[in-house]
């Protein structure tokens, strides 16, 4: 009997260990996804377009239909979206009974799915005629980012709450700059800071994902259930 009990306990411990390893691998996908996005866009794709400026040119131009970098970038960004979805699953597994963290994981997964769904609607020309591209990347994407950070701010303690609030402030500043540059595009005026504004906005999101990943990898805090 004792031998059977010991064997059963070992099997349970083995299953728990494998589950924990899978959870940590999925969580590490958060850090990996942010690094992968930056490398894919600003290191690989940006160097394939002669004269492309990371300061003035929009990020979407890298994957536009007329971009020579599109054939290289699209598979990389698809991989990024899958990494983000995997991270969202890891966040769900880490949530335990924290409802806000489960909602956060759902938004992260939705963000990755939206990214995959937006590939049929790339930028086709540098103006405001790409309606579906504007809806997916200009409206739905910022909304999902805002909701994800908003719901994910409080479950992991005061430090992360403060950091999330600061991230939302930076995100708002980046959004204002992008709006100003978009208005210039609509008016047919030249833009000088579009790329920088987008990188401030999206960079805050990428960093927040990486920090969330690191927080959950380090340890899952036993705090009040929310």
Secondary structure, DSSP 4 states (H G I P E B T S, - for coil): -HHHHHHHHHHHHHHHHHHHHHHHHHHHHHHHHHHHHHIIIIIIIGGGSTT--TTTS-GGGGGSTT-TTHHHHHHHHHHHHHHHHHHHHHHHHH-TT-HHHHHHHHHHHHHHHHHHHGGGG---SSSS--HHHIIIIIIIHHHHHHHHHHHHSSTT-HHHHHHHHHHHHHHHHHHHHHHHHHHHHHTT---SSHHHHHHHHHHHHHHHHHHHHHHHHH--------
